[in-house]
């Protein structure tokens, strides 16, 4: 089960707090049962909001990276793992000019 993101926690918490205050002020209830119903409905609403927050979009090539890493086993020596990873990344080499 994935962990909730910061946005999910923030939106859910704010929804619970603000909806509880709004419903208590609008209903003007003073009974214990009324307050319990309002609190439970605010928690349900906060959970609904937290679950519907869109997840961050991954990078276009993010799905290909784990597959490339899985081909290199843990039993492979460290030197060859570094070589295999550097060959698959293909970054330009920047060299310093002589001073």
C-alpha positions as CSV (number, residue, x, y, z in Angstrom):
1,X,0.0,0.0,0.0
2,X,1.6,3.3,-1.0
3,X,2.1,6.0,1.6
4,X,0.0,9.2,1.4
5,X,1.6,12.2,-0.2
6,X,2.0,15.5,1.6
7,X,-0.8,17.0,-0.6
8,X,-3.2,14.2,0.4
9,X,-2.5,14.7,4.1
10,X,-2.9,18.5,3.9
11,X,-6.1,18.5,1.8
12,X,-7.6,15.8,4.0
13,X,-6.7,17.5,7.3
14,X,-7.9,20.9,6.2
15,X,-11.2,19.4,4.9
16,X,-11.8,17.6,8.2
17,X,-11.1,20.7,10.3
18,X,-13.0,23.2,8.1
19,X,-16.0,21.0,7.5
20,X,-16.3,20.2,11.2
21,X,-16.3,23.9,12.1
22,X,-18.8,24.8,9.4
23,X,-21.2,22.0,10.2
24,X,-21.1,22.8,13.9
25,X,-21.7,26.5,13.4
26,X,-24.5,25.9,10.8
27,X,-26.3,23.2,12.8
28,X,-25.9,24.9,16.2
29,X,-26.2,21.5,17.9
30,X,-25.2,20.9,21.5
31,X,-26.0,17.3,21.9
32,X,-23.4,14.6,22.1
33,X,-25.0,12.5,19.4
34,X,-25.2,15.5,17.0
35,X,-21.6,16.4,17.5
36,X,-20.5,12.7,17.0
37,X,-22.5,12.5,13.7
38,X,-20.9,15.8,12.5
39,X,-17.4,14.6,13.5
40,X,-17.8,11.2,11.7
41,X,-19.2,12.8,8.6
42,X,-16.3,15.3,8.5
43,X,-13.8,12.5,8.8
44,X,-15.5,10.6,5.9
45,X,-15.5,13.8,3.8
46,X,-11.8,14.4,4.6
47,X,-11.0,10.8,3.6
48,X,-12.9,11.2,0.4
49,X,-11.0,14.4,-0.5
50,X,-7.6,12.9,0.5
51,X,-8.2,9.8,-1.8
52,X,-9.3,11.9,-4.8
53,X,-6.3,14.2,-4.8
54,X,-4.4,13.5,-8.1
55,X,-1.1,11.8,-7.7
56,X,2.0,13.5,-9.1
57,X,2.7,12.5,-12.7
58,X,5.9,10.5,-13.2
59,X,8.6,11.4,-15.7
60,X,8.0,10.1,-19.3
61,X,10.9,7.6,-19.0
62,X,10.3,6.6,-15.4
63,X,8.7,3.3,-16.2
64,X,11.8,2.1,-18.2
65,X,14.3,2.9,-15.4
66,X,13.3,0.1,-12.9
67,X,13.4,-2.5,-15.7
68,X,17.0,-1.5,-16.6
69,X,18.1,-1.7,-13.0
70,X,16.5,-5.1,-12.5
71,X,18.7,-6.6,-15.2
72,X,21.7,-5.9,-13.0
73,X,21.7,-8.4,-10.2
74,X,23.0,-7.8,-6.6
75,X,25.6,-10.5,-7.1
76,X,27.3,-8.5,-9.8
77,X,30.5,-6.8,-8.6
78,X,30.3,-3.1,-7.8
79,X,32.7,-2.2,-10.6
80,X,30.6,-3.8,-13.3
81,X,27.4,-2.4,-11.8
82,X,28.8,1.1,-12.2
83,X,29.9,0.4,-15.7
84,X,26.5,-1.1,-16.7
85,X,24.6,1.8,-15.2
86,X,26.8,4.5,-16.8
87,X,26.4,2.8,-20.2
88,X,22.6,2.9,-20.0
89,X,22.4,6.5,-18.9
90,X,24.4,8.1,-21.8
91,X,25.1,11.6,-20.4
92,X,27.5,14.0,-22.1
93,X,31.0,14.1,-20.7
94,X,32.3,17.6,-19.6
95,X,36.0,17.8,-19.3
96,X,37.9,20.7,-17.8
97,X,40.2,22.6,-20.1
98,X,43.9,22.9,-19.0
99,X,44.6,26.0,-17.0
